[in-house]
Amino acid sequence: MRREPMKFEILTPKSARWKSFVVLLGNTLTDGLPEGTWRCGNDGSGGSRHRYAEAVMAELGGIDIDGTLAFFREHGGYCDCEILFNVDRPDLNGPLDSAGVTSAAA
């Protein structure tokens, strides 16, 4: 029996798992810190600017990490926190309804 190769997803705001990714990344960036502060991969330590996002994507599994990071950079996600500030936007999630709520399709 021949198996189809596993396909890895490029994670975008239109992905079914986007909200899970955003929640996990947000929690990772803020856990254990005073309210209103966060950690970011672009902290001057010389590490990966996306180290927390990469860890979350690896935990979720089935994600094309390099392809997803390229998408993030194309949309202003140059580091972990900028993914939340610049990529997690309604205009990338899908059209807004009359109440301003995103009606994102997977």
SULCOR-V668428 format. One record per residue. N is the residue number from 1. RES is the residue in one small letter. D_LAST is the distance of its C-alpha to the last C-alpha in whole Angstrom. Layout:
BEGIN
n=N res=RES d_last=D_LAST
n=N res=RES d_last=D_LAST
END
This chain:
BEGIN
n=1 res=m d_last=31
n=2 res=r d_last=28
n=3 res=r d_last=25
n=4 res=e d_last=22
n=5 res=p d_last=22
n=6 res=m d_last=19
n=7 res=k d_last=16
n=8 res=f d_last=15
n=9 res=e d_last=12
n=10 res=i d_last=12
n=11 res=l d_last=11
n=12 res=t d_last=9
n=13 res=p d_last=9
n=14 res=k d_last=5
n=15 res=s d_last=5
n=16 res=a d_last=5
n=17 res=r d_last=8
n=18 res=w d_last=9
n=19 res=k d_last=11
n=20 res=s d_last=13
n=21 res=f d_last=14
n=22 res=v d_last=15
n=23 res=v d_last=17
n=24 res=l d_last=18
n=25 res=l d_last=19
n=26 res=g d_last=21
n=27 res=n d_last=23
n=28 res=t d_last=24
n=29 res=l d_last=25
n=30 res=t d_last=27
n=31 res=d d_last=28
n=32 res=g d_last=32
n=33 res=l d_last=33
n=34 res=p d_last=34
n=35 res=e d_last=32
n=36 res=g d_last=31
n=37 res=t d_last=31
n=38 res=w d_last=29
n=39 res=r d_last=29
n=40 res=c d_last=28
n=41 res=g d_last=28
n=42 res=n d_last=30
n=43 res=d d_last=33
n=44 res=g d_last=35
n=45 res=s d_last=36
n=46 res=g d_last=35
n=47 res=g d_last=32
n=48 res=s d_last=29
n=49 res=r d_last=27
n=50 res=h d_last=24
n=51 res=r d_last=25
n=52 res=y d_last=24
n=53 res=a d_last=20
n=54 res=e d_last=21
n=55 res=a d_last=22
n=56 res=v d_last=19
n=57 res=m d_last=17
n=58 res=a d_last=20
n=59 res=e d_last=20
n=60 res=l d_last=16
n=61 res=g d_last=17
n=62 res=g d_last=16
n=63 res=i d_last=15
n=64 res=d d_last=17
n=65 res=i d_last=18
n=66 res=d d_last=20
n=67 res=g d_last=18
n=68 res=t d_last=16
n=69 res=l d_last=19
n=70 res=a d_last=20
n=71 res=f d_last=16
n=72 res=f d_last=17
n=73 res=r d_last=21
n=74 res=e d_last=20
n=75 res=h d_last=19
n=76 res=g d_last=21
n=77 res=g d_last=21
n=78 res=y d_last=24
n=79 res=c d_last=24
n=80 res=d d_last=23
n=81 res=c d_last=23
n=82 res=e d_last=22
n=83 res=i d_last=19
n=84 res=l d_last=19
n=85 res=f d_last=21
n=86 res=n d_last=20
n=87 res=v d_last=16
n=88 res=d d_last=15
n=89 res=r d_last=15
n=90 res=p d_last=14
n=91 res=d d_last=14
n=92 res=l d_last=12
n=93 res=n d_last=9
n=94 res=g d_last=10
n=95 res=p d_last=13
n=96 res=l d_last=15
n=97 res=d d_last=16
n=98 res=s d_last=20
n=99 res=a d_last=20
n=100 res=g d_last=18
n=101 res=v d_last=15
n=102 res=t d_last=12
n=103 res=s d_last=10
n=104 res=a d_last=6
n=105 res=a d_last=4
n=106 res=a d_last=0
END
